[in-house]
Amino acid sequence: MTDLLYSEEEEALRAAVRDLLSDHCDAPGVIARTESGTPHDLAAWKALADGMGLAGLLVPEDRGGQGATHREAAVVLEELGRAVAPVPYLTSAVVATEALLACDAEGGLLAELASGRRIGALAVALNVAPGGAYKVVRHEDGALHGELTGIADAAVAGVLLVPADDGGLYAVDADAVTVTPQSSLDLTRPVATVTLDGAPGRLLGDAEPAVRRALRAGAGLLASEQLGLAEWTLTETVRYLKERKQFNRPVGGFQALKHRLAQLWLEVVNLRAAARNAADALSTGEDVDVAVAVAQAYAAPVAVHAAEEALQLHAGIGMTWEHPVHLYLKRAKADSIAYGTAGAHREALAETIDLSAP
């Protein structure tokens, strides 16, 4: 029987990450950043990656990483979700790193990503589900040509991992491509269009297995980010309703609101179980497809519901730009289509366990 409870080491990691984020990613700072031309907090990223070595959690020690597991990475993502931290952790330290791990030959680039010296981005649109169809570029005479849209965190990536029409995955330096920001609902994880006009690329390996592995890990660990987000919105809403008074009594004392919060608490507890199960399955390699599909089928609706309840139950103040709840709602909505929608994961689950649709 697998123990999904957090170990002492995981709780210590959580405390350290939360302390760091409280210094770097306070809500007013994140909101101010979204209004600037540079939404990513590279100082926080440097502290996480360089200072704490968290960018290399999934990379074996003999390849320049920390040799930890997806369970530890999940704890980090829970805290990043709680802070809606604008750092490329999921895209670089999980998705791009997993793609490189699938290409055994590449050592130097993997070590650079593991140390945080470079940020990597898989050049596959953020909405593509594991096993889903993705756009490729044309490979001709050793150069890459084409345009890819919806690439998360491409603006800060130093290297892009680009799938081409010859079936290969290529490493392309960001200097060799044109990155154009797209309008993004989630201002803390912006997407961009990447244009390749004869860009040189270095072949890493086969794209299909690398992309599938990367997106599967991204989807599975995204559930932990959604858990952190849902936990923050629930905790803050409960705290606010205890303080806010109406008719000379705390608003949280009204029965109807108690019921809404109790329902939300149940959903968040269930989400924690699903997210932990996905992280554990990724770390052990057992029943991964089922665990990831279950987690993502459940996570998106819960995270969105939690953020919507927070917005409504904070009433007038929740509608202001100064209150951070809008950041959480936008991240929850964007996450609900990232690495496949809940519906796509339900379909994948039905196929995996041979359950025919009604």
N, C-alpha and C positions, 0 to 999 in steps of 0.2 A: 504494500500500500504506500503510495507516494505521500510524503508530508509536504503540504502546500503552505504551511505556516512559515512566517518569516524567521530566518535564523538570527542569532545574535549578531553575526557579521553583517547580515543584510540590514538589520535595524541600525547598526553603527554607521553603515554606508548612507542610509537614509538621513540620519541626523547630520552627517557631515555635508551632504549635498544641500539639505534644507538651510543649514547655516550659511553656506556659500551663496545660495540664491537669495536669501534675505538681505545680504549685503549688496548683491549685484542687480537683482531683478525685482525691485519693489514696484508696486503697481503704477505710481505716478511716472516712474522712470520708463517703464515699458510703454505706457500711453504716449509719453513725449517722443519716444523712439519711433512709434508708428506714424507720427506726424512729420518725421524728418525723412530725408532721402536715404537714410541708412537704418532700416528697421532691425537688422541683425545686431546683437550685442556681442561683438567679438572679444571684448574684455572678459565677459562671463564665459565665453567659449574657451578662451585661453586658460582661465582659472580651472575650468572643468577638465580640459584635455591635457594641458601641460602641467598644471599645478597638482591635480588629483589623479591623472593618468586614466581618466574614464573613457577616453576615445578608443582605447585598446582593450576594453573588457572582453570582447568576443574573439580576440586574436591570441593564438597560442604564444606562450612565452618565447619559444624558439624562433618565432617569426616577428618578434619585436613588440608583443602585446602583454596583457596582464594575465591571460590564461584563465579568465573567469568564465561564467556561463550566462545564458540568457536570463536567468533568474536575477542576477545582480544588475544586468542592463535594464530589466523591467523595473526594479526599484528606483533606479536613476530616472527612468521615464515617468514614473508616478510623480516624482518631485518636480520634474520639468513641466508636467501637466498642471500640477497645483499652482505653478508660478506663471503659466503660459509663457515660458521662457523663450525668447526669440533667438534660439541657437540651433545650429544644424546637426543636432545629435542623432535624431532618428534617420535623417537622410544620409549622413556621412558615416557615423560610428556603427550604424546597424545596416542600412540597405546597401550602401556602396561597399562597405567592408565585407558583407556576406557575399556580394557578387565577386569580389576579389578572392575570397576564400574558396569559391567554387572553381577559380582559375588557379590551379596549384602552382603554375610556373612563376607567378608574379610575386616577388618577395620585397623588393625595394619600395614599391608604391604602397604595399600593404603596411609596411613599417612606418612610412610617412603618415598615413592616415591614422594608424594606431597611436602615434605620438602626438597627433594634433597639429603637426607642422603644416600639413596640407588638408584641405577640406575636399572631400569627394562627393560627387552627385551622380546617381544613375540617371542617364538621359532617357527615362521612360516617364510618361505622364503620370501625375500623382494619383489619378483616378483608376489606373489599371489594376485589376485584381490578379492575384497569383494564378498563373495559367492562362490569363487573358491575352487577347491579341494586343500587340503594341506596334507603334510606328517605327520603321527603320530608315536609315539613310542610305544613299547610294555609295558603293565603294568602287572607285574607278582609278586605275593607275596609281594605287597606293595612297589616294586622297579620298576624303569623305565630302559628300555634297548632300544638302537637304536641310529641312527645317523641322524642328521638334517643338511641340507646345506643351504647356502645363508642367514644366520641369521645376520641382520644388527646390528652393535654396540654391538655384543655379547662379544667382547673383554673387554669392560669396565662395563658390566652389573654385578650387585651384585646378582641379582635374575632373573631366567628365568621362563617364564610362558609357560609350555610345554603341548601340547595336546597329549592325549594317546588314544590307541585303544579301551578303555572302554567308550569313550565319555566324559571323564573328563578332566579338565584343572588343571594342577598341578604346584605348586610353587616349584622350585628346586634351592637351593643355588648354585651359580657359582662355589664354591669350590668343589662341588660334581661331576662336569662334566669336560670334556676335551675340551678346545676351541682351534681350530687350524685355524689360519688366512688363508683366500683364496685370490687368486689374484683378485684385485678389480679395475675396471676402475676408479671409484670415490675414490680417495685417502683420501677424507675427510669424507666419510661414509663407512668404511671398512666392509666387510662381513666375516663371519667365519663359519666353520663346528663345530657343537656341538655334542660331543659323550657322550652318557649316558651308563654307564656300571654298572647297579645295583644301580643307584642313588636314594636316598630317595626323595619322593615328597609329598607335602601336598595338598590334594584336595581342590580346590577353588570353583568349580562349573561345570556347563556344558560347554564344549569347544565350541560347534558350535555357539550358540548365542553370546558368548563372543568374539570369533575370528571374526565373521561377523561384530559386532559392532565396534571392534577395527580397522579392515581393512577399514571399511567405513569411519570412522573419519580420519584415516591416509591418505586415498586417497583424501578426501575432503580438508583437510588442506595442503596436499602436493602442491595443486594448488597455495596456497599463497606463499609457498617457491619458486615455479617456477616463480611466478610473481615478487618476489623480485630479483631473479636472472636475469630475462629478463629486468627489469627496470635498474639494474646496468649496464648490458652490453650495453643497448641502450644509457644511459646517458654518459658512458665513451667513447663510440664510437663517439658520437656527439662532445664531448669535444676535443677528439683527432683530429678529422677532422677539427675543427676550428683552431687548432694550427699548424697542419702539412701543409707545403707549397710545392707546385710544380708549376713550370712555374711562380714563384713569386706571387702566389695567394693561399689562403687557399683551401685545397683539398675539404673541405665541400661545397665550392661554385659551384662545378661542378654539372650540372643538373641531371646526371644519379645517382649520389650518393644521392642527395636530394630525388629522387624518392624512392630509396631503404630504406632510413631512414624514410620517411613519411609512407611507407607501414608497416614498422616494428612498428612504433608508433601506428598505427591503431590496429595492432594485440595485442600490449601490453595493450592498453586501453580496448579492448574487453576481454582480459584475466583477467584484474582487475575486470570487471563486473561479469564474471563467477566465479572467486575465491571468491569474496565477497558474491555472492549469495549462494555458497556452504557453506561458514562459517556461514551465517545467517540461512540457512536451518538446519544445524546441531545444532545451538543454540536453534531454536524454535521447531524442530522436524517435520516441515511441508515439504512435498515433498522432503525428504532428498535424496532418491535413484536417482531421476531425476536430482536434482541439482548437486550431486556429479559426476554422470556419464557425464553430460554436461561439468562440469569444467575439468575433467580429459581427456575427448575426445579432448578438445581444448588446454589444458595447455601444454602437452608434445611437440607437433609440434612447438608451439610458442617459448617456452623456448630454444629448440634446434636451431631453426632458428635464434633467437636473438644472441645466443652464436656463431653460425657459421658466421653470419654477422660481429660480433665483431672481430672474429679471422681474417677474410679476409680483413676487412677495416682497421685493425691496420697494415696490410701488414707485412713487415719483423719482426718488433718488436713483433707482435702478435704470431709469431712462436717460440719465445724464451721461455725457462723455467722460466726466471726471471720475465716475465710479467704474471700477474695472470689469463689472459683470458683462459688459458688451464684448470684451476681449474673449471671455470664456464661451459666450454663445456663438461667436463667429468661429472660434477654433473648433467647438463641438460640431457645428454645421459643416465646416470644411473637412473635419475628420470623418464625418459620416459618409463621405464619398471617397475618402483616401484609401488606396489599396483595395478597392472594391466596396460596393454598397452592401448593406445588411442583406438585401434581397439576393445579390450575386453570391454572397457566402451561404445563404440558405439553399440556393440551387446547387452550389458546389457540395454542400453537406449531403443533400439528398442523393446526389450522384455517387458520392464516396461510400455511403452506407447502403446504396442500392434501394433507395426509397422512392417509389414512383410518385410523380405529382398527381394531385386529385383531378 
